[in-house]
Amino acid sequence: MKSGLLVLGTLFSVASVLLSMPLFAQENIRVLTKTLPSSSAHKECFALNENQIIRYWYRADALIDFNIQYVEGSKTIMEMRRERQALGSGGFTPKVARDYCMVWTNAFNKPVLFRVELARLAR
């Protein structure tokens, strides 16, 4: 009888932890496949606060540039820049809550197919 109560207590503890964890909402996950025409860019923008992190993964058929940026007044500020990559992944945690944009740029003379997966998570 005592072991049954211990198991039941453990199950309630695990359930309470799971219920307190943030769940993925559909709007917090974005997956897209896109063809970037030559000399063009694709931008994904979102609001982030200092308690969130965005995880990203991308793969392209050719080398592309990638950056994370925001606009302050009339200036575009680059938080991160990666040049000439066909594959990239990582996480970005902002220091200040604001709108950020991830930008993938095709600087070449032919179209490039790329796939992006983004997940906005609580820290």
Stockholm file with secondary structure:
# STOCKHOLM 1.0

chainA/1-123         MKSGLLVLGTLFSVASVLLSMPLFAQENIRVLTKTLPSSSAHKECFALNENQIIRYWYRADALIDFNIQYVEGSKTIMEMRRERQALGSGGFTPKVARDYCMVWTNAFNKPVLFRVELARLAR
#=GR chainA/1-123 SS CHHHHHHHHHHHHHHHHHHHSCCCCGGGEEEEEEEECTTEEEEEEEEECTTEEEEEEEEEEEEEEEEEEEEETTEEEEEEEEEEEEEEEEEECCSSCEEEEEEEEECSSSCEEEEEEEEEEEC
#=GC SS_cons         CHHHHHHHHHHHHHHHHHHHSCCCCGGGEEEEEEEECTTEEEEEEEEECTTEEEEEEEEEEEEEEEEEEEEETTEEEEEEEEEEEEEEEEEECCSSCEEEEEEEEECSSSCEEEEEEEEEEEC
//
